[in-house]
Amino acid sequence: MGSSSENFTSSIFPHKAKFLNKFLWIFLSLFSALLLNLSFPYPGYSLLAWISLVPFFVILFTEKLKRVTLSALITGALFNVVYLDWMKEYKHVATLPGGVFAEMLFFLFAALLFWFLSRNLKSTWLRAFVCTAGWFVIDYLKTIGFLGFPWGIIGYSQYRNLLLIQNASVLGLWGIDFIILYCNVTIALLIVEIIRSSPPKPSPINLYILGGFLLLAVVFGVIKLGEEKKREFRSVRAGVVQANFDPWSPQVEENLSKEFNLTMKALEYDPDLIVWSESSVPFPYEYYLKRGNTHAVKVHNFIRYVNRPFLFGSIEFDGEYENGEFRGDFYNVAIFYNQGALKTIYRKIHLVPFGEWFPFDRLFPFVDRVLEAAGAGDFRPGKEYVVFDAGEFSFSVLICFEDVFGNLTRGFIPGKPELFINVTNDAWTGSEKAEVQHFSLSVFRTVETRRSLLRVANGGVTACINPYGRVIDMLPLFTSDYLVCDVPLGDKDDKTFYTRFGDIFPQIAAIVICVFFLVTVVKKVIDRMKKKNNM
């Protein structure tokens, strides 16, 4: 596999090798960027995900480092510019370029690691495994830490494939991501072997392994979907409000009235629980309520009138208001009322980087000033995995994009929630693509935990998803409406393999890749020293 693409290209097009040797890698890069964008919502042709990286992987298997680097930059940039174009709606002009740049770097790191691994393995089946694992580990690294942002991970493209995503209960998203990546690697290797062999003698072993993976995944999916049909769920009737307004507009009275009216319509169906979205009460609610603020008192009185479990997104302030300024800490919170009284508050644990907080403001005060000018929030992260007790059922809340993190979600499981509720506000994007992308990631949390997810969004996607990833009901995007849904409750004592062991699969893969990388580098150093001494 060490020869350059000149031999590879000329073996396909011997009479046009000179032209194609210069430009074929560019065409393949552009083609992969196109296929990747078609695989994710929108438009979401998820079958293309199984081949979308094949053209790019062919480059990684055949080209030298310089072209691999350029190809990764081209493919990564073009894919993410289109995929993340909704970021331009954020208040600061640097948001889209910054987001694309960060994602492009991860794409480049994955490509370089893949290229290095492919150059140091001779066994066909081992090369496929290790190269897949290398890319897969970079996907995992995208999801951890302050900058965790799991958009663009190819496994998420399969959110509508109910048969396949049942496997998420075992290895989480990562099992599905690995299979799709392995499929792309296998096809790319097969193409390279066919073109380079004369006569063609492709090794079938990777196809057999891929077939085995797919067979296991399908069989497991069939078993679990059969289990879904036989299972009898206890349910809770939830009434949710998709208000579809700008929570930061000065029309607080009008916006609250809209939520009151939609809630009254939902009450006609006698729900057991009422839920409003993130930022539905966009001021320090408890702080204002204690001081008799008109809007806070109206919300409190309305909830007492409704007289049933009630959840809404708001802001918590811990401090004092002095000389016209709030001095203290703000939290993005979900507030729960039961029997007309405020019972529990959940503080959001994973805040949006740069949008809600920047933990290094003392080290980089200029960044903090830029974010403040852009209107970014200045919140502090919560620490407690709260489980709300509604009497007849229990639930936990994921605020905003917390529902895209599997390892965060499983942190609530020891408290034995029977249901997850996601309150979010993505309406600021004005983009159907952004809403559906976020929704597509959240679907996996239901299968990983075997709990339903009730998504309550300001502009959408507002939906009810059962413990097997099946959408029970949903509202149209960007409409002011309400939804009443009988939500299946999971078994509070149920623990899947994933909720027990979390991201163990990519973590083991990361250890293996690190060991292989170090051994390979040390071996090369020793070989060079021996060669130098012999000279």
RODO-2510 file (C-alpha; in nm, 4 decimals, decimal comma):
residues 535
     n   res          X          Y          Z
     1     m     0,0000     0,0000     0,0000
     2     g     0,2980     0,2272     0,0126
     3     s     0,3098     0,3293    -0,3574
     4     s     0,1849     0,6671    -0,4701
     5     s    -0,1403     0,7397    -0,6477
     6     e     0,0446     0,7795    -0,9768
     7     n     0,0563     0,4013    -1,0153
     8     f    -0,2976     0,3705    -0,8838
     9     t    -0,4344     0,6296    -1,1255
    10     s    -0,2389     0,5140    -1,4270
    11     s    -0,3583     0,1586    -1,3741
    12     i    -0,7188     0,2807    -1,4100
    13     f    -0,6705     0,5352    -1,6867
    14     p    -0,3344     0,4544    -1,8535
    15     h    -0,3834     0,7025    -2,1392
    16     k    -0,4852     0,9923    -1,9180
    17     a    -0,2654     0,9211    -1,6184
    18     k    -0,0811     1,2508    -1,6290
    19     f    -0,3983     1,4607    -1,6087
    20     l    -0,5742     1,2379    -1,3577
    21     n    -0,2665     1,2019    -1,1402
    22     k    -0,2903     1,5759    -1,0824
    23     f    -0,6630     1,6061    -1,0292
    24     l    -0,8272     1,2722    -0,9441
    25     w    -0,7613     1,3151    -0,5714
    26     i    -0,9411     1,6514    -0,5833
    27     f    -1,2440     1,4973    -0,7553
    28     l    -1,2534     1,2185    -0,4957
    29     s    -1,2298     1,4729    -0,2130
    30     l    -1,5192     1,6751    -0,3534
    31     f    -1,7244     1,3609    -0,4089
    32     s    -1,6836     1,2496    -0,0473
    33     a    -1,7824     1,5954     0,0795
    34     l    -2,0968     1,5772    -0,1344
    35     l    -2,1890     1,2252    -0,0206
    36     l    -2,1346     1,3175     0,3453
    37     n    -2,3675     1,6160     0,3197
    38     l    -2,6324     1,4056     0,1492
    39     s    -2,6054     1,1428     0,4260
    40     f    -2,6943     1,3769     0,7139
    41     p    -3,0158     1,5738     0,7584
    42     y    -3,0912     1,7671     0,5526
    43     p    -3,1564     1,5900     0,3117
    44     g    -3,0718     1,2759     0,5106
    45     y    -3,0169     0,9998     0,2527
    46     s    -2,8752     0,7759     0,5231
    47     l    -2,7894     0,4831     0,2932
    48     l    -2,5195     0,6989     0,1360
    49     a    -2,3368     0,7052     0,4691
    50     w    -2,2233     0,3477     0,4030
    51     i    -2,0149     0,4656     0,1045
    52     s    -1,9730     0,8397     0,1661
    53     l    -1,6142     0,8134     0,2915
    54     v    -1,5020     0,5561     0,0334
    55     p    -1,3577     0,8099    -0,2166
    56     f    -1,1712     0,9881     0,0607
    57     f    -1,0429     0,6624     0,2137
    58     v    -0,9103     0,5588    -0,1277
    59     i    -0,6979     0,8738    -0,1161
    60     l    -0,5745     0,7870     0,2329
    61     f    -0,4741     0,4388     0,1190
    62     t    -0,2929     0,5523    -0,1943
    63     e    -0,1634     0,9082    -0,1663
    64     k     0,1426     1,0601    -0,0035
    65     l     0,1226     1,2795     0,3033
    66     k     0,1068     1,6150     0,1252
    67     r    -0,1974     1,5221    -0,0831
    68     v    -0,3615     1,3443     0,2095
    69     t    -0,3348     1,6650     0,4107
    70     l    -0,4717     1,8827     0,1308
    71     s    -0,7504     1,6348     0,0597
    72     a    -0,8511     1,6275     0,4280
    73     l    -0,8637     2,0070     0,4370
    74     i    -1,0756     2,0218     0,1199
    75     t    -1,3180     1,7470     0,2230
    76     g    -1,3429     1,8578     0,5851
    77     a    -1,3959     2,2238     0,4996
    78     l    -1,6559     2,1706     0,2269
    79     f    -1,8502     1,9164     0,4285
    80     n    -1,8670     2,1303     0,7413
    81     v    -1,9370     2,4614     0,5661
    82     v    -2,2566     2,3112     0,4262
    83     y    -2,3371     2,0841     0,7202
    84     l    -2,2997     2,3607     0,9813
    85     d    -2,4204     2,6562     0,7752
    86     w    -2,6919     2,7261     1,0357
    87     m    -2,4179     2,8527     1,2708
    88     k    -2,4113     3,1765     1,0729
    89     e    -2,7349     3,2722     1,2504
    90     y    -2,5475     3,3146     1,5773
    91     k    -2,4851     3,6739     1,6763
    92     h    -2,1083     3,6782     1,6226
    93     v    -1,9663     3,6616     1,2690
    94     a    -1,6830     3,4320     1,3801
    95     t    -1,9169     3,1515     1,4895
    96     l    -1,9482     2,9711     1,1550
    97     p    -1,5788     3,0043     1,0592
    98     g    -1,4781     2,9004     1,4109
    99     g    -1,7086     2,5991     1,4128
   100     v    -1,5983     2,4869     1,0670
   101     f    -1,2322     2,5322     1,1572
   102     a    -1,2638     2,3221     1,4741
   103     e    -1,4491     2,0427     1,2943
   104     m    -1,2034     2,0554     1,0053
   105     l    -0,9148     2,0066     1,2489
   106     f    -1,0762     1,6911     1,3885
   107     f    -1,1306     1,5700     1,0321
   108     l    -0,7632     1,6379     0,9531
   109     f    -0,6408     1,4603     1,2684
   110     a    -0,8555     1,1574     1,1842
   111     a    -0,7187     1,1500     0,8284
   112     l    -0,3539     1,1786     0,9348
   113     l    -0,3917     0,9076     1,1984
   114     f    -0,5671     0,6836     0,9450
   115     w    -0,2887     0,7445     0,6911
   116     f    -0,0144     0,6674     0,9457
   117     l    -0,1828     0,3461     1,0578
   118     s    -0,2436     0,2270     0,7007
   119     r     0,1256     0,2690     0,6171
   120     n     0,2430     0,0489     0,9025
   121     l     0,0265    -0,2595     0,8582
   122     k     0,0582    -0,5351     0,5991
   123     s    -0,2295    -0,7647     0,6949
   124     t    -0,5448    -0,6725     0,5018
   125     w    -0,7911    -0,7518     0,7796
   126     l    -0,5751    -0,5908     1,0482
   127     r    -0,5332    -0,2773     0,8379
   128     a    -0,9118    -0,2468     0,8037
   129     f    -0,9663    -0,2901     1,1777
   130     v    -0,6948    -0,0564     1,2959
   131     c    -0,7654     0,2192     1,0423
   132     t    -1,1341     0,2095     1,1316
   133     a    -1,0457     0,2256     1,4999
   134     g    -0,8188     0,5250     1,4394
   135     w    -1,0934     0,7305     1,2760
   136     f    -1,3450     0,6077     1,5297
   137     v    -1,1278     0,7209     1,8235
   138     i    -1,1116     1,0761     1,6852
   139     d    -1,4924     1,0701     1,6594
   140     y    -1,5017     0,9842     2,0286
   141     l    -1,2577     1,2594     2,1233
   142     k    -1,4964     1,5104     1,9622
   143     t    -1,7560     1,4336     2,2278
   144     i    -1,5579     1,4815     2,5484
   145     g    -1,4480     1,7832     2,7470
   146     f    -1,5459     2,1480     2,7433
   147     l    -1,5546     2,1621     2,3606
   148     g    -1,7560     1,8418     2,3164
   149     f    -1,9535     1,8717     1,9913
   150     p    -2,0668     1,5390     1,8403
   151     w    -2,2080     1,6760     1,5138
   152     g    -2,0746     1,5052     1,1997
   153     i    -2,0230     1,1582     1,3519
   154     i    -2,1395     0,9299     1,0751
   155     g    -2,3212     0,6829     1,3016
   156     y    -2,5782     0,9520     1,3797
   157     s    -2,6946     0,9508     1,0173
   158     q    -2,8822     0,6257     1,0914
   159     y    -3,1275     0,7687     1,3442
   160     r    -3,4281     0,6535     1,1369
   161     n    -3,2921     0,2998     1,0904
   162     l    -3,4778     0,1386     1,3799
   163     l    -3,3382    -0,2079     1,3076
   164     l    -2,9760    -0,0942     1,3263
   165     i    -2,9960     0,1529     1,6132
   166     q    -3,1231    -0,1135     1,8569
   167     n    -2,7568    -0,2065     1,8904
   168     a    -2,6973     0,1239     2,0699
   169     s    -2,8239    -0,0402     2,3901
   170     v    -2,4998    -0,2417     2,3935
   171     l    -2,2190    -0,0161     2,2721
   172     g    -2,4058     0,3105     2,2398
   173     l    -2,3761     0,5115     1,9228
   174     w    -2,0206     0,3801     1,8918
   175     g    -2,1103     0,0297     1,7763
   176     i    -2,3100     0,1743     1,4871
   177     d    -2,0422     0,4313     1,4046
   178     f    -1,7786     0,1546     1,3927
   179     i    -1,9798    -0,0682     1,1563
   180     i    -2,0425     0,2135     0,9092
   181     l    -1,6788     0,3238     0,9162
   182     y    -1,5645    -0,0371     0,8748
   183     c    -1,7941    -0,0714     0,5726
   184     n    -1,6395     0,2373     0,4115
   185     v    -1,2858     0,1151     0,4850
   186     t    -1,3604    -0,2327     0,3499
   187     i    -1,5003    -0,1012     0,0207
   188     a    -1,2118     0,1425    -0,0206
   189     l    -0,9555    -0,1349     0,0383
   190     l    -1,1377    -0,3618    -0,2035
   191     i    -1,1290    -0,0969    -0,4768
   192     v    -0,7579    -0,0365    -0,4254
   193     e    -0,6788    -0,4097    -0,4289
   194     i    -0,8815    -0,4716    -0,7444
   195     i    -0,7170    -0,1871    -0,9347
   196     r    -0,3645    -0,2662    -0,8214
   197     s    -0,3730    -0,6437    -0,8738
   198     s    -0,3144    -0,7893    -1,2170
   199     p    -0,5130    -1,0049    -1,2489
   200     p    -0,7411    -0,8668    -0,9713
   201     k    -0,7049    -1,0749    -0,6541
   202     p    -0,8956    -0,8940    -0,3808
   203     s    -0,8881    -1,0484    -0,0365
   204     p    -1,2429    -1,1428     0,0708
   205     i    -1,1680    -1,1598     0,4426
   206     n    -1,2844    -0,8048     0,5177
   207     l    -1,6110    -0,8685     0,3350
   208     y    -1,6680    -1,1792     0,5461
   209     i    -1,6002    -0,9844     0,8656
   210     l    -1,8268    -0,7002     0,7532
   211     g    -2,0986    -0,9527     0,6675
   212     g    -2,0643    -1,1033     1,0132
   213     f    -2,0974    -0,7619     1,1792
   214     l    -2,4069    -0,6773     0,9776
   215     l    -2,5666    -1,0170     1,0437
   216     l    -2,5181    -0,9802     1,4191
   217     a    -2,6528    -0,6254     1,4109
   218     v    -2,9613    -0,7239     1,2117
   219     v    -3,0379    -1,0284     1,4266
   220     f    -3,0065    -0,8236     1,7457
   221     g    -3,2270    -0,5503     1,5958
   222     v    -3,4950    -0,8013     1,4988
   223     i    -3,4949    -0,9497     1,8492
   224     k    -3,5272    -0,6094     2,0161
   225     l    -3,8013    -0,4829     1,7843
   226     g    -3,9871    -0,8069     1,8509
   227     e    -3,9468    -0,7349     2,2206
   228     e    -4,0951    -0,3878     2,1649
   229     k    -4,4150    -0,5368     2,0185
   230     k    -4,4665    -0,7681     2,3146
   231     r    -4,3774    -0,5212     2,5877
   232     e    -4,6525    -0,3494     2,7846
   233     f    -4,5563    -0,0043     2,9077
   234     r    -4,6965     0,2001     3,1877
   235     s    -4,7454     0,5520     3,0511
   236     v    -4,7819     0,9135     3,1552
   237     r    -4,9876     1,1654     2,9597
   238     a    -4,7791     1,4746     2,8964
   239     g    -4,8975     1,8067     2,7602
   240     v    -4,6141     2,0095     2,6077
   241     v    -4,6009     2,3605     2,4654
   242     q    -4,4025     2,4702     2,1596
   243     a    -4,4443     2,8468     2,1911
   244     n    -4,2158     2,9460     1,9015
   245     f    -4,1152     3,2921     2,0184
   246     d    -3,7939     3,4816     2,0809
   247     p    -3,7447     3,4431     2,4579
   248     w    -3,5133     3,7453     2,4693
   249     s    -3,7612     3,9849     2,3113
   250     p    -3,9064     4,2600     2,5347
   251     q    -4,2587     4,1201     2,4799
   252     v    -4,2511     3,9089     2,7955
   253     e    -4,6192     3,9606     2,8752
   254     e    -4,7309     3,8595     2,5262
   255     n    -4,5029     3,5544     2,5193
   256     l    -4,6204     3,4305     2,8580
   257     s    -4,9827     3,4754     2,7483
   258     k    -4,9133     3,2574     2,4465
   259     e    -4,7785     2,9828     2,6733
   260     f    -5,0760     3,0182     2,9088
   261     n    -5,3246     2,9858     2,6203
   262     l    -5,1562     2,6816     2,4657
   263     t    -5,1372     2,5168     2,8057
   264     m    -5,5103     2,5699     2,8622
   265     k    -5,5813     2,3924     2,5328
   266     a    -5,3593     2,1014     2,6350
   267     l    -5,5417     2,0770     2,9696
   268     e    -5,8587     1,9772     2,7846
   269     y    -5,6957     1,6330     2,7403
   270     d    -5,6266     1,5970     3,1134
   271     p    -5,2467     1,5492     3,1036
   272     d    -5,0547     1,4204     3,4056
   273     l    -4,7670     1,6585     3,3380
   274     i    -4,7198     1,9982     3,1693
   275     v    -4,3843     2,0910     3,0141
   276     w    -4,2605     2,4187     2,8682
   277     s    -3,9346     2,4545     2,6750
   278     e    -3,5933     2,5893     2,7707
   279     s    -3,6002     2,9685     2,8257
   280     s    -3,9801     2,9635     2,8379
   281     v    -3,9550     3,1814     3,1501
   282     p    -3,6545     3,3913     3,0456
   283     f    -3,5636     3,5662     3,3686
   284     p    -3,4256     3,4676     3,7121
   285     y    -3,7577     3,3175     3,8128
   286     e    -3,7082     3,2242     4,1781
   287     y    -3,5120     3,5421     4,2549
   288     y    -3,7849     3,7556     4,0955
   289     l    -4,0668     3,5600     4,2576
   290     k    -3,9286     3,6248     4,6062
   291     r    -3,9284     3,9965     4,5264
   292     g    -4,2827     4,0070     4,3874
   293     n    -4,1967     4,0585     4,0199
   294     t    -4,5240     4,0816     3,8201
   295     h    -4,4278     3,8263     3,5523
   296     a    -4,2877     3,5758     3,8014
   297     v    -4,6003     3,6011     4,0176
   298     k    -4,8237     3,5431     3,7129
   299     v    -4,6338     3,2258     3,6240
   300     h    -4,6489     3,1030     3,9821
   301     n    -5,0233     3,1678     4,0106
   302     f    -5,0916     3,0037     3,6766
   303     i    -4,9046     2,6884     3,7790
   304     r    -5,0967     2,6789     4,1050
   305     y    -5,4188     2,7098     3,9055
   306     v    -5,3185     2,4210     3,6769
   307     n    -5,2480     2,2154     3,9925
   308     r    -5,0538     1,9308     3,8406
   309     p    -4,6841     1,8484     3,7881
   310     f    -4,5317     2,1325     3,5875
   311     l    -4,1806     2,1679     3,4362
   312     f    -4,0319     2,4709     3,2630
   313     g    -3,6949     2,6129     3,1600
   314     s    -3,5686     2,9291     3,3230
   315     i    -3,2688     3,1021     3,4816
   316     e    -3,1481     3,0792     3,8387
   317     f    -2,9508     3,3591     4,0035
   318     d    -2,7440     3,2995     4,3151
   319     g    -2,6244     3,6369     4,4414
   320     e    -2,7389     3,9930     4,4963
   321     y    -2,8539     4,2846     4,2798
   322     e    -2,6407     4,5861     4,3718
   323     n    -2,5998     4,9273     4,2093
   324     g    -2,7918     4,8240     3,8987
   325     e    -2,5883     4,5031     3,8473
   326     f    -2,6354     4,1342     3,9215
   327     r    -2,3410     4,0155     4,1298
   328     g    -2,3281     3,6383     4,1567
   329     d    -2,3714     3,3227     3,9517
   330     f    -2,6313     3,2423     3,6878
   331     y    -2,7486     2,8904     3,5994
   332     n    -2,9512     2,7540     3,3082
   333     v    -3,2159     2,5530     3,4918
   334     a    -3,5262     2,3389     3,4702
   335     i    -3,7758     2,4136     3,7477
   336     f    -4,0287     2,1576     3,8678
   337     y    -4,3554     2,2292     4,0492
   338     n    -4,5781     1,9667     4,2063
   339     q    -4,9052     2,0241     4,3926
   340     g    -4,8705     2,3953     4,3244
   341     a    -4,5333     2,4315     4,4981
   342     l    -4,1798     2,4625     4,3678
   343     k    -4,0135     2,1290     4,4465
   344     t    -3,6877     2,0766     4,2570
   345     i    -3,4415     2,2584     4,0323
   346     y    -3,1919     2,1009     3,7896
   347     r    -2,8902     2,3063     3,6902
   348     k    -2,7569     2,2334     3,3427
   349     i    -2,4305     2,0377     3,3688
   350     h    -2,2868     2,0618     3,0162
   351     l    -2,3060     2,4212     2,8972
   352     v    -2,2680     2,5285     2,5342
   353     p    -1,9013     2,6260     2,4878
   354     f    -1,8604     2,9965     2,4135
   355     g    -2,2391     3,0381     2,3864
   356     e    -2,3158     2,9870     2,7572
   357     w    -1,9788     2,9942     2,9244
   358     f    -1,6048     3,0152     2,8779
   359     p    -1,4156     2,8517     3,1657
   360     f    -1,0832     3,0173     3,0877
   361     d    -1,1943     3,3801     3,1086
   362     r    -0,9182     3,4688     3,3551
   363     l    -0,6476     3,3312     3,1278
   364     f    -0,7971     3,4784     2,8106
   365     p    -0,9921     3,7908     2,9108
   366     f    -1,0017     3,9165     2,5504
   367     v    -1,2074     3,6083     2,4498
   368     d    -1,4481     3,6809     2,7333
   369     r    -1,4895     4,0390     2,6100
   370     v    -1,5614     3,9218     2,2538
   371     l    -1,8238     3,6762     2,3798
   372     e    -1,9866     3,9422     2,5960
   373     a    -2,0085     4,1741     2,2940
   374     a    -2,1706     3,8910     2,0955
   375     g    -2,4390     3,8468     2,3615
   376     a    -2,3139     3,5107     2,4887
   377     g    -2,4376     3,3896     2,8255
   378     d    -2,2285     3,3823     3,1409
   379     f    -2,3574     3,0754     3,3223
   380     r    -2,2002     2,8335     3,5647
   381     p    -2,2345     2,4560     3,5204
   382     g    -2,4383     2,2455     3,7585
   383     k    -2,2938     1,9350     3,9211
   384     e    -2,5859     1,7218     4,0383
   385     y    -2,7654     1,4549     3,8303
   386     v    -3,1186     1,5306     3,9486
   387     v    -3,4121     1,2891     3,9330
   388     f    -3,7547     1,4548     3,9713
   389     d    -4,0230     1,2759     4,1709
   390     a    -4,3729     1,3373     4,0358
   391     g    -4,5345     1,0839     4,2661
   392     e    -4,6627     0,8327     4,0114
   393     f    -4,3456     0,8482     3,8023
   394     s    -3,9898     0,9849     3,8025
   395     f    -3,7914     1,1617     3,5333
   396     s    -3,4691     1,3476     3,4601
   397     v    -3,4145     1,6550     3,2470
   398     l    -3,1598     1,7224     2,9740
   399     i    -3,1332     2,0925     2,8921
   400     c    -3,0590     2,2080     2,5382
   401     f    -2,7877     1,9997     2,3719
   402     e    -2,7236     1,7795     2,6748
   403     d    -2,9324     1,5206     2,4917
   404     v    -2,6512     1,4684     2,2377
   405     f    -2,4140     1,3238     2,4990
   406     g    -2,4664     0,9565     2,5764
   407     n    -2,2216     0,9449     2,8646
   408     l    -2,3843     1,2470     3,0294
   409     t    -2,7309     1,0959     2,9922
   410     r    -2,6294     0,7669     3,1534
   411     g    -2,5111     0,9667     3,4554
   412     f    -2,8768     1,0022     3,5598
   413     i    -2,9477     0,6273     3,5528
   414     p    -2,8297     0,5469     3,9109
   415     g    -3,1116     0,7772     4,0314
   416     k    -3,3602     0,5485     3,8509
   417     p    -3,5569     0,7860     3,6266
   418     e    -3,8361     0,6280     3,4204
   419     l    -3,8317     0,8972     3,1542
   420     f    -3,6055     1,1648     3,0074
   421     i    -3,7329     1,5106     2,9153
   422     n    -3,5299     1,7411     2,6939
   423     v    -3,6196     2,1093     2,7114
   424     t    -3,4436     2,3082     2,4434
   425     n    -3,4455     2,6272     2,2406
   426     d    -3,2955     2,5971     1,8913
   427     a    -3,5394     2,8431     1,7360
   428     w    -3,2681     3,1110     1,7115
   429     t    -3,1180     2,9262     1,4129
   430     g    -3,4321     2,9610     1,2016
   431     s    -3,3052     2,6489     1,0273
   432     e    -3,4932     2,3245     0,9728
   433     k    -3,1572     2,1581     0,9142
   434     a    -3,0277     2,2613     1,2573
   435     e    -3,3433     2,1437     1,4340
   436     v    -3,3452     1,8025     1,2671
   437     q    -2,9709     1,7532     1,3150
   438     h    -3,0111     1,8093     1,6890
   439     f    -3,3157     1,5824     1,6992
   440     s    -3,1335     1,3040     1,5097
   441     l    -2,8640     1,2880     1,7766
   442     s    -3,1125     1,2780     2,0635
   443     v    -3,2929     0,9688     1,9292
   444     f    -2,9973     0,7496     2,0283
   445     r    -3,0365     0,8361     2,3962
   446     t    -3,3658     0,6446     2,4069
   447     v    -3,2144     0,3206     2,2802
   448     e    -2,8972     0,3531     2,4875
   449     t    -3,0961     0,3910     2,8102
   450     r    -3,4239     0,2153     2,7155
   451     r    -3,6131     0,5224     2,8368
   452     s    -3,8506     0,7380     2,6377
   453     l    -3,7456     1,0909     2,5518
   454     l    -3,9972     1,3741     2,5556
   455     r    -3,8462     1,6640     2,3596
   456     v    -4,0000     2,0033     2,4267
   457     a    -3,8531     2,2699     2,2017
   458     n    -3,9334     2,6362     2,1550
   459     g    -3,9409     2,6010     1,7761
   460     g    -3,8962     2,2260     1,7295
   461     v    -3,8354     1,9414     1,7008
   462     t    -4,0982     1,8794     1,9699
   463     a    -4,1608     1,5056     1,9815
   464     c    -4,2221     1,1958     2,1873
   465     i    -3,9826     0,9038     2,1264
   466     n    -4,0279     0,5615     2,2827
   467     p    -3,7483     0,3479     2,4414
   468     y    -3,6728     0,1866     2,1034
   469     g    -3,6163     0,5091     1,9127
   470     r    -3,9595     0,5104     1,7524
   471     v    -4,1241     0,8520     1,7142
   472     i    -4,4752     0,8336     1,8603
   473     d    -4,5830     1,1866     1,7735
   474     m    -4,4322     1,5239     1,6880
   475     l    -4,5228     1,8838     1,6049
   476     p    -4,4422     2,0717     1,2821
   477     l    -4,1373     2,2944     1,3047
   478     f    -4,1624     2,6651     1,3850
   479     t    -4,5313     2,6644     1,4773
   480     s    -4,6982     2,7796     1,7986
   481     d    -4,8766     2,4666     1,9122
   482     y    -4,9174     2,2074     2,1839
   483     l    -4,8847     1,8298     2,1889
   484     v    -5,0475     1,5798     2,4222
   485     c    -4,8851     1,2397     2,4167
   486     d    -4,9055     0,9193     2,6195
   487     v    -4,5365     0,8632     2,6918
   488     p    -4,4207     0,5061     2,7691
   489     l    -4,2331     0,4829     3,0968
   490     g    -3,9205     0,2718     3,1174
   491     d    -3,8357     0,0303     3,3962
   492     k    -3,6552     0,2388     3,6601
   493     d    -3,4340    -0,0600     3,7475
   494     d    -3,3459    -0,1388     3,3842
   495     k    -2,9774    -0,1009     3,3011
   496     t    -2,8518    -0,1689     2,9515
   497     f    -2,4958    -0,2729     2,8777
   498     y    -2,4301     0,0837     2,7693
   499     t    -2,5686     0,2448     3,0850
   500     r    -2,3560     0,0053     3,2912
   501     f    -2,0270     0,0495     3,1060
   502     g    -2,0683     0,3677     2,9027
   503     d    -1,8127     0,4533     2,6325
   504     i    -1,5947     0,1529     2,7065
   505     f    -1,5708     0,0564     2,3374
   506     p    -1,4048     0,3768     2,2091
   507     q    -1,1970     0,3987     2,5275
   508     i    -1,0504     0,0524     2,4691
   509     a    -0,9978     0,1420     2,1039
   510     a    -0,8134     0,4588     2,2092
   511     i    -0,5791     0,2577     2,4329
   512     v    -0,5094     0,0081     2,1538
   513     i    -0,4374     0,2856     1,9029
   514     c    -0,2065     0,4672     2,1466
   515     v    -0,0115     0,1467     2,2170
   516     f     0,0150     0,0646     1,8472
   517     f     0,1228     0,4211     1,7658
   518     l     0,3932     0,4227     2,0346
   519     v     0,5247     0,0765     1,9431
   520     t     0,5421     0,1735     1,5759
   521     v     0,7235     0,5004     1,6458
   522     v     0,9721     0,3330     1,8832
   523     k     1,0358     0,0569     1,6290
   524     k     1,1060     0,3137     1,3565
   525     v     1,3471     0,5005     1,5827
   526     i     1,5319     0,1785     1,6688
   527     d     1,5483     0,0747     1,3013
   528     r     1,6915     0,4145     1,2057
   529     m     1,9512     0,3931     1,4817
   530     k     2,0543     0,0448     1,3694
   531     k     2,0754     0,1601     1,0088
   532     k     2,2854     0,4614     1,1098
   533     n     2,5222     0,2448     1,3161
   534     n     2,5659    -0,0032     1,0313
   535     m     2,6618     0,2816     0,8037
***
